[in-house]
């Protein structure tokens, strides 16, 4: 029997580890052929304290970090080679090579070609909010969603290879209860949750997906340590995502499941599944 195949298409170097890294590692360890495509080079990202020298060659630094992290997760890496667009209002938004300025038809075609080459059963990308309204995350959703459907249509992008229709499309999801917990932790520390993140440009009070839109809950506790090792490779970005702000046992308890919305085939509100390949 040919192996199951999963393709995650995400915006930046580190999104694969800080995001669904536990899920990707879990499936890779179970024999699923896991592929990770990163849309941008991370050029507009900020750097963690102690890594200021990385600004001079940030693209190269983040590329090496990504290579190491994906190897730990047990996946195959693909790069879409767009430039990082930065957060909303960043001067990088105006760069002609920024992902958000890409020709939409060309970008969709690039993803269609990748899907037809990899031939995944399951595709994962960001949701319509990008999790925290990052323009590149939202652009991923705008590009990957139509590409998912176009990949199986022989009349669309015929030059991009033989048609292949993946069976399922999932969006990553952060539940409101997680956001409320982290907001409370910030308030207890005298911090403003509407000014979160290294650059104070993330408003936690506006984030989070309601429970009824979260359809899949993947237990990543068996691969928790793998995810942490992969995340640690992204040292220029802080090396840990949300988990680094919590004591390790609490982080594993709170974040020991990764959550997804099933976009195709559509799932009714309240649907629950624990395997992206179930059925």
matplotlib code that plots the C-alpha trace (Angstrom):
import matplotlib.pyplot as plt

x = [0.0, 1.5, 2.2, -0.2, 1.0, 0.6, 1.5, 1.7, 2.0, 2.9, 4.1, 7.5, 10.5, 9.4, 5.7, 6.1, 7.6, 5.9, 2.6, 1.6, 5.1, 3.8, 1.2, 3.8, 6.2, 3.5, 2.5, 6.1, 7.0, 3.9, 5.2, 3.2, 5.2, 5.2, 6.1, 6.5, 6.3, 7.4, 6.2, 8.6, 12.2, 11.6, 13.6, 11.3, 11.2, 12.5, 15.1, 15.2, 17.4, 21.0, 20.7, 20.9, 23.9, 21.5, 19.9, 22.8, 22.1, 18.7, 17.6, 20.6, 20.2, 16.5, 17.2, 19.7, 17.3, 14.5, 16.6, 17.6, 14.0, 12.4, 15.0, 14.1, 10.4, 11.2, 9.7, 10.7, 11.2, 10.0, 10.4, 8.1, 10.8, 8.7, 10.0, 8.6, 6.0, 6.3, 3.4, 0.8, 2.3, 5.9, 7.9, 8.4, 4.8, 5.7, 8.6, 7.8, 8.9, 6.8, 4.5, 1.4, 2.3, 2.6, 0.4, -2.4, -2.8, 0.9, 1.0, -1.9, -0.3, 2.9, 1.0, -1.0, 2.3, 3.5, 0.3, 0.5, 4.1, 3.7, 0.2, -0.9, -4.0, -4.2, -3.2, -2.7, -2.4, -3.3, -6.9, -8.5, -7.2, -3.7, -4.0, -2.9, -3.6, -0.2, -0.5, 1.7, -0.4, -3.6, -2.0, -1.3, -5.0, -5.9, -3.5, -3.7, -7.5, -8.2, -5.0, -6.4, -9.4, -7.7, -5.1, -7.7, -9.2, -7.5, -8.8, -6.8, -3.0, -2.6, 1.1, 1.5, 1.4, -1.2, -4.3, -4.4, -7.2, -6.3, -9.0, -8.9, -8.0, -7.4, -6.7, -4.6, -6.6, -5.9, -8.9, -10.2, -9.6, -5.9, -5.9, -7.9, -5.4, -2.4, -4.2, -4.8, -1.2, -0.1, -2.4, -1.2, 2.3, 1.2, 1.4, -1.2, -2.5, -3.5, 0.2, 1.7, 4.7, 8.3, 7.2, 4.0, 2.1, -0.2, -3.6, -4.5, -7.9, -8.9, -7.6, -8.9, -11.3, -14.6, -14.7, -17.5, -15.3, -12.5, -13.0, -9.8, -7.8, -4.5, -2.7, 0.9, 2.1, 4.0, 5.9, 6.0, 9.8, 10.4, 8.4, 10.4, 13.7, 12.6, 11.3, 14.6, 16.4, 14.7, 16.9, 16.8, 13.1, 13.1, 13.2, 9.9, 6.7, 4.0, 5.4, 8.5, 6.4, 5.2, 6.7, 7.4, 4.7, 2.1, 3.0, 2.7, -0.7, -2.2, -0.6, -0.5, -3.1, -2.9, -6.2, -7.5, -10.6, -11.6, -12.3, -12.9, -15.0, -16.9, -17.6, -20.6, -20.2, -19.4, -17.8, -14.9, -12.1, -8.7, -7.0, -6.5, -6.7, -9.7, -12.1]
y = [0.0, 3.4, 5.7, 8.4, 11.9, 15.2, 18.6, 21.7, 25.0, 27.8, 31.3, 31.7, 29.8, 28.7, 28.4, 24.7, 24.2, 26.8, 25.9, 22.3, 20.8, 18.2, 17.0, 16.9, 14.9, 12.5, 11.6, 11.4, 9.0, 6.9, 6.4, 9.2, 11.0, 14.6, 17.6, 21.2, 24.1, 27.6, 30.5, 33.2, 33.8, 35.4, 38.5, 41.0, 39.2, 40.6, 38.8, 37.6, 39.3, 38.1, 37.5, 41.1, 40.2, 38.0, 41.1, 41.4, 38.0, 37.1, 35.2, 32.9, 32.4, 31.5, 29.2, 27.2, 27.1, 25.9, 23.1, 21.9, 22.1, 20.3, 17.5, 17.0, 16.8, 14.1, 15.9, 17.0, 20.7, 22.8, 26.6, 28.9, 31.6, 34.7, 37.6, 38.1, 40.9, 41.9, 42.8, 45.3, 48.7, 47.4, 49.1, 45.5, 45.5, 47.6, 45.5, 44.3, 40.7, 40.5, 37.6, 39.8, 41.6, 38.4, 37.9, 35.8, 33.6, 32.9, 32.1, 29.7, 28.0, 27.6, 25.8, 23.8, 22.5, 21.6, 19.7, 17.8, 16.9, 15.8, 14.3, 14.6, 13.2, 16.0, 19.7, 22.0, 25.8, 28.9, 30.0, 33.2, 35.3, 33.9, 33.2, 36.7, 38.7, 38.5, 39.5, 36.5, 34.0, 35.4, 35.4, 31.7, 31.1, 33.1, 31.1, 27.6, 27.4, 27.9, 25.9, 22.9, 22.8, 23.7, 21.0, 18.4, 20.2, 19.3, 22.5, 24.7, 25.1, 22.2, 23.1, 22.3, 18.5, 15.7, 16.7, 15.5, 16.2, 16.0, 14.6, 17.0, 20.6, 21.8, 25.2, 25.6, 27.0, 28.7, 28.4, 31.3, 29.5, 29.4, 33.1, 33.9, 32.0, 33.8, 37.1, 36.4, 35.4, 38.7, 40.8, 39.0, 40.0, 43.6, 43.4, 44.5, 41.6, 44.0, 44.7, 41.3, 39.9, 41.1, 44.2, 44.8, 44.5, 41.5, 42.2, 39.0, 40.3, 40.0, 36.4, 32.9, 30.6, 29.5, 25.9, 25.0, 25.7, 23.5, 20.0, 18.1, 17.7, 15.9, 14.6, 15.6, 14.6, 11.6, 14.0, 17.0, 16.8, 16.5, 19.7, 21.4, 20.4, 21.6, 24.9, 25.4, 25.4, 28.7, 30.5, 33.8, 33.9, 33.0, 29.2, 28.0, 29.7, 30.1, 27.2, 29.1, 31.4, 28.6, 26.0, 22.9, 20.6, 23.3, 24.0, 20.2, 20.0, 23.1, 22.8, 19.0, 19.0, 20.8, 22.0, 22.4, 23.5, 21.1, 23.3, 20.5, 18.5, 20.9, 19.7, 20.8, 22.8, 20.6, 17.9, 16.1, 14.0, 13.0, 11.9, 14.0, 10.8, 9.2, 7.5]
z = [0.0, -0.9, 2.0, 3.2, 2.3, 4.1, 2.8, 5.1, 3.3, 5.8, 5.6, 7.4, 8.6, 12.2, 11.4, 10.9, 14.3, 16.5, 14.7, 13.8, 14.5, 16.9, 14.3, 11.5, 13.6, 14.8, 11.3, 10.1, 12.9, 12.0, 8.4, 6.7, 4.0, 5.4, 3.2, 4.4, 2.1, 3.4, 1.3, 2.4, 3.4, 6.7, 5.7, 7.5, 10.8, 14.0, 16.0, 19.6, 22.2, 21.8, 18.1, 16.9, 14.7, 12.6, 11.1, 8.7, 7.1, 8.4, 5.3, 5.5, 9.3, 9.0, 6.1, 8.1, 11.1, 8.9, 7.4, 10.8, 12.2, 9.3, 9.6, 13.2, 12.4, 9.8, 6.8, 3.3, 2.8, -0.2, -0.5, -2.5, -2.5, -1.9, 0.2, 3.7, 3.7, 7.4, 9.7, 8.6, 8.3, 7.9, 5.1, 3.8, 2.7, -0.3, -1.5, -5.1, -4.2, -1.0, -0.9, -0.5, -3.8, -5.8, -8.8, -7.4, -10.5, -10.6, -6.8, -7.1, -10.0, -8.1, -5.3, -7.8, -9.3, -5.8, -4.9, -8.2, -7.6, -4.0, -4.5, -0.8, 0.7, 3.3, 3.0, 6.0, 5.8, 7.9, 8.4, 7.1, 10.0, 9.7, 13.4, 14.3, 11.2, 9.7, 6.0, 4.8, 6.8, 5.3, 1.8, 2.4, 3.0, -0.1, -2.3, -0.9, -0.7, -4.4, -5.3, -3.3, -5.5, -8.8, -8.4, -9.3, -12.2, -15.5, -17.1, -14.7, -14.9, -17.4, -17.6, -13.9, -14.2, -14.0, -11.9, -8.3, -5.9, -2.2, 0.0, 2.9, 3.6, 7.2, 8.6, 11.8, 14.7, 18.0, 20.3, 22.2, 25.5, 24.9, 24.0, 27.1, 29.3, 27.8, 28.1, 31.8, 32.4, 30.8, 32.9, 36.1, 35.1, 34.6, 30.8, 28.2, 26.1, 23.3, 22.9, 22.8, 20.8, 20.6, 18.7, 20.7, 17.4, 18.3, 19.9, 21.7, 22.6, 18.9, 18.4, 18.7, 17.0, 18.7, 19.8, 17.4, 14.4, 15.7, 14.2, 14.7, 17.9, 17.4, 20.5, 20.2, 23.7, 22.2, 20.0, 22.3, 22.8, 19.1, 18.5, 21.3, 19.7, 16.3, 17.8, 19.5, 16.2, 15.4, 17.9, 16.1, 16.7, 20.3, 19.9, 21.4, 20.4, 23.1, 25.1, 26.1, 28.3, 30.5, 32.9, 30.8, 32.5, 32.2, 28.6, 27.7, 29.5, 28.0, 24.5, 24.2, 21.4, 18.1, 16.7, 13.2, 11.3, 8.5, 5.5, 3.0, 3.0, 5.2, 8.7, 10.8, 13.9, 16.8, 14.7, 16.5, 15.0, 16.3, 13.1, 9.9, 7.8, 9.6, 7.2]

ax = plt.figure().add_subplot(projection="3d")
ax.plot(x, y, z, "-o")
ax.set_aspect("equal")
plt.show()
